[in-house]
Amino acid sequence: MPFPNIDPIAIHIGPFAVHWYGIAYVVGILGWWRYSLWLSDKYPNPSRKDIDDFIVWAVFGVVLGGRLGYVLFYKPDYYFSHPLEILQTWHGGMSFHGGLLGVIVTIAFFARKRGMGFLDFSDVACCGVPIGLFFGRIANFLNGELFGRITDSSWGVIFPHGGPLPRHPSQLYEAFFEGALLFFVMTFFATKSPLGHRRGFLTGLFLAGYAVARITAEFFREPDAFLGFFAGGVTMGQILSLPALAFGLFLMIRTRQSHVAP
């Protein structure tokens, strides 16, 4: 099927243009904020005020970490030669793994400042992250970027910059698995299962769940042309997801010996 004729610019305001990509980030962050406020009522920490105060830190960590992660992990030579383009985030080019590291750093500083444990905060904070992932992947689709590999399936899409052959709409696969499905899994364990109250379990579940979803999606996603495949046919996205998978599983296993909060 042909790619839907959707302008990546949602709104023109005089000389300014509001991109769907930017709107997706705003909606994702606001969705995370409202969901985290609701979830924080079910846990002793963090408080609603902590969530309110952290949202600025979260934006800083996501945007700065995501952009620097893309620059350093994916195209360091190019951006070091064109440093001004590092600021042009409206053209795309954000790394989830970089954003994850950015948020980890900001949570560490924020939690220490508020006198609470890192995992106490991250267990609640991570549950709403799939909301942002969902809208971010939808924005990738609207931008016609990060498309999938060539396919003969009936739902293949001919992307504007993907050549004449249909490709997997891998952005939509990721929106479902990294976003919608992971969100419902996280919500179930956070609200219905006593495991959700074991310190570190939800953080581990999110890291492992995202890593599995991303590694799987990478089998359908076209690797970046400037990187291609690495040894054994693996991609950069799969390589970067392995540490998250390992640490997530470690946290989940570790919580078997931890106390279950009432």
C-alpha positions as CSV (number, residue, x, y, z in Angstrom):
1,M,0.0,0.0,0.0
2,P,1.2,3.6,-0.6
3,F,2.4,5.7,2.3
4,P,-0.4,7.9,3.6
5,N,0.0,11.5,2.4
6,I,0.5,13.1,5.8
7,D,2.5,16.3,6.1
8,P,5.1,15.9,8.9
9,I,4.3,19.5,9.9
10,A,1.1,19.6,11.8
11,I,0.6,23.3,12.2
12,H,2.1,26.4,10.6
13,I,2.1,29.5,12.9
14,G,3.5,32.3,10.8
15,P,7.2,31.5,10.1
16,F,7.1,28.7,12.7
17,A,6.2,25.1,12.1
18,V,5.0,22.6,14.6
19,H,6.0,19.1,13.7
20,W,4.1,15.9,14.6
21,Y,7.4,14.7,16.0
22,G,7.4,17.5,18.6
23,I,3.7,17.0,19.4
24,A,4.4,13.3,20.0
25,Y,7.0,14.2,22.6
26,V,4.7,16.7,24.3
27,V,1.8,14.3,24.4
28,G,4.0,11.4,25.6
29,I,5.5,13.4,28.4
30,L,2.1,14.8,29.5
31,G,0.7,11.2,29.4
32,W,3.5,10.0,31.5
33,W,3.0,12.8,34.0
34,R,-0.8,12.1,34.4
35,Y,-0.4,8.4,34.6
36,S,2.5,8.7,37.2
37,L,0.4,11.0,39.4
38,W,-2.4,8.3,39.4
39,L,0.1,5.5,40.1
40,S,1.9,7.4,42.8
41,D,-1.2,7.2,45.0
42,K,-0.7,3.5,45.2
43,Y,2.9,3.6,46.5
44,P,4.5,5.2,49.5
45,N,7.1,7.0,47.3
46,P,7.3,9.1,45.2
47,S,4.6,11.6,46.2
48,R,2.4,13.5,43.7
49,K,4.6,16.6,44.4
50,D,7.7,14.6,43.5
51,I,6.1,13.7,40.2
52,D,5.1,17.3,39.5
53,D,8.6,18.5,40.3
54,F,10.3,15.8,38.3
55,I,8.6,16.5,35.0
56,V,11.1,19.3,34.1
57,W,14.0,17.0,35.0
58,A,12.4,14.2,32.9
59,V,12.1,16.5,29.8
60,F,15.7,17.5,30.2
61,G,16.9,13.9,30.6
62,V,14.8,12.6,27.7
63,V,15.7,15.3,25.2
64,L,19.3,15.8,26.0
65,G,20.1,12.1,26.6
66,G,18.1,11.0,23.5
67,R,19.8,13.5,21.2
68,L,23.3,12.9,22.6
69,G,22.7,9.2,22.5
70,Y,21.9,9.4,18.8
71,V,24.9,11.6,18.1
72,L,27.3,9.3,19.9
73,F,25.9,5.9,19.2
74,Y,24.8,6.3,15.6
75,K,26.5,9.2,13.7
76,P,29.4,10.6,15.7
77,D,31.6,11.4,12.8
78,Y,28.8,13.3,10.9
79,Y,27.7,15.4,13.9
80,F,31.2,16.2,15.0
81,S,31.7,17.6,11.5
82,H,28.3,19.4,11.6
83,P,27.9,20.4,15.2
84,L,25.1,22.9,14.6
85,E,22.9,20.1,13.3
86,I,22.9,18.5,16.7
87,L,20.3,21.0,17.8
88,Q,18.0,20.3,14.8
89,T,15.9,17.7,16.6
90,W,12.8,18.4,14.4
91,H,14.5,16.4,11.7
92,G,14.4,13.3,13.9
93,G,17.4,11.5,15.3
94,M,16.7,10.6,18.9
95,S,18.0,7.4,20.6
96,F,15.8,5.7,23.1
97,H,18.8,4.2,24.8
98,G,20.4,7.6,25.1
99,G,17.2,9.0,26.5
100,L,17.1,6.1,29.0
101,L,20.6,6.9,30.2
102,G,19.7,10.5,30.5
103,V,16.6,9.8,32.6
104,I,18.6,7.3,34.8
105,V,21.1,10.1,35.6
106,T,18.3,12.6,36.3
107,I,16.4,10.1,38.5
108,A,19.6,9.4,40.5
109,F,20.2,13.1,41.2
110,F,16.5,13.8,41.9
111,A,15.9,10.9,44.2
112,R,19.1,11.7,46.2
113,K,18.0,15.3,46.5
114,R,14.6,14.2,47.8
115,G,16.1,11.6,50.2
116,M,14.5,8.5,48.6
117,G,15.9,5.4,47.0
118,F,16.6,5.3,43.2
119,L,14.5,2.2,42.7
120,D,11.6,3.6,44.8
121,F,11.3,6.4,42.3
122,S,12.1,4.5,39.1
123,D,9.6,1.7,39.9
124,V,6.8,4.2,39.6
125,A,8.4,6.4,36.9
126,C,9.1,3.6,34.4
127,C,5.5,2.4,34.2
128,G,4.3,5.4,32.2
129,V,7.3,5.4,29.8
130,P,5.5,3.2,27.2
131,I,3.0,6.0,26.7
132,G,5.8,8.1,25.3
133,L,7.3,5.3,23.3
134,F,3.9,4.7,21.7
135,F,3.5,8.2,20.5
136,G,7.2,8.5,19.5
137,R,6.9,5.5,17.2
138,I,3.7,6.8,15.7
139,A,5.7,10.0,14.9
140,N,8.4,7.9,13.3
141,F,5.8,6.5,11.0
142,L,4.3,9.8,10.1
143,N,7.9,11.1,9.3
144,G,8.4,8.0,7.1
145,E,11.6,7.2,9.0
146,L,12.9,4.1,10.6
147,F,10.9,1.9,8.2
148,G,11.1,-1.8,8.0
149,R,12.7,-4.3,5.7
150,I,11.3,-5.3,2.3
151,T,8.3,-7.6,2.6
152,D,5.7,-9.3,0.3
153,S,3.0,-9.1,3.0
154,S,-0.3,-7.4,2.1
155,W,0.3,-4.7,4.8
156,G,3.6,-3.7,3.4
157,V,4.0,0.1,2.9
158,I,5.8,1.9,0.1
159,F,7.7,4.6,2.1
160,P,8.7,7.9,0.3
161,H,12.4,7.3,1.1
162,G,12.4,3.5,1.1
163,G,12.5,2.8,-2.6
164,P,9.8,1.3,-4.8
165,L,9.2,-1.9,-2.9
166,P,6.8,-2.4,0.1
167,R,8.4,-2.6,3.5
168,H,7.3,-3.6,7.0
169,P,5.7,-0.7,8.9
170,S,8.1,-1.6,11.7
171,Q,7.3,1.7,13.5
172,L,3.8,0.5,14.1
173,Y,5.1,-2.9,15.3
174,E,7.2,-1.0,17.8
175,A,4.3,1.3,18.8
176,F,2.3,-1.8,19.7
177,F,5.0,-3.9,21.4
178,E,7.1,-1.2,23.0
179,G,4.2,1.0,23.7
180,A,0.7,-0.4,24.0
181,L,1.5,-4.0,25.1
182,L,4.3,-3.1,27.5
183,F,2.1,-0.4,29.0
184,F,-0.6,-2.9,29.8
185,V,1.9,-5.4,31.2
186,M,3.4,-2.8,33.4
187,T,0.0,-1.6,34.6
188,F,-1.0,-5.1,35.5
189,F,2.0,-5.8,37.6
190,A,1.9,-2.3,39.2
191,T,-1.7,-2.5,40.2
192,K,-2.7,-6.2,40.4
193,S,0.3,-8.2,41.4
194,P,2.2,-8.2,44.7
195,L,5.4,-8.5,42.7
196,G,4.9,-4.8,41.7
197,H,5.7,-3.8,45.3
198,R,9.0,-5.6,45.4
199,R,11.6,-2.9,45.2
200,G,13.2,-2.9,41.7
201,F,10.8,-5.4,40.1
202,L,9.0,-2.9,38.0
203,T,12.2,-1.2,36.9
204,G,13.6,-4.6,35.9
205,L,10.4,-5.6,34.1
206,F,10.4,-2.4,32.1
207,L,14.0,-2.8,31.0
208,A,13.7,-6.5,30.1
209,G,10.3,-6.0,28.5
210,Y,11.5,-3.1,26.3
211,A,14.7,-4.9,25.4
212,V,12.8,-8.0,24.3
213,A,10.3,-5.9,22.2
214,R,13.1,-3.9,20.6
215,I,15.3,-6.9,19.8
216,T,12.3,-8.6,18.2
217,A,11.3,-5.5,16.2
218,E,14.8,-5.1,14.9
219,F,14.3,-8.3,12.8
220,F,11.7,-6.4,10.8
221,R,13.3,-3.0,10.9
222,E,15.8,-1.8,8.2
223,P,19.1,-1.0,9.9
224,D,20.4,2.5,9.4
225,A,22.2,2.7,6.0
226,F,25.3,4.3,7.6
227,L,25.6,1.4,10.0
228,G,24.1,-1.7,8.4
229,F,24.5,-5.1,10.1
230,F,27.2,-6.1,12.5
231,A,28.7,-9.6,12.8
232,G,26.1,-12.3,12.9
233,G,23.5,-10.0,11.3
234,V,22.7,-8.1,14.5
235,T,21.9,-4.4,14.5
236,M,22.9,-1.5,16.7
237,G,19.4,-1.5,18.3
238,Q,19.9,-5.1,19.4
239,I,23.4,-4.5,20.7
240,L,22.3,-1.5,22.8
241,S,19.3,-3.5,24.1
242,L,21.4,-6.3,25.5
243,P,22.7,-4.5,28.6
244,A,19.1,-3.3,29.4
245,L,17.9,-7.0,29.1
246,A,20.7,-8.3,31.3
247,F,20.2,-5.6,34.0
248,G,16.4,-5.9,33.9
249,L,16.6,-9.7,34.4
250,F,19.1,-9.2,37.3
251,L,16.7,-6.8,39.0
252,M,13.7,-9.1,38.6
253,I,15.6,-12.1,39.9
254,R,17.1,-10.1,42.8
255,T,13.7,-9.1,44.0
256,R,12.8,-12.7,44.8
257,Q,14.6,-12.2,48.2
258,S,13.2,-8.7,48.8
259,H,10.4,-7.6,51.1
260,V,6.9,-7.2,49.6
261,A,5.4,-3.9,50.7
262,P,1.9,-3.9,52.1
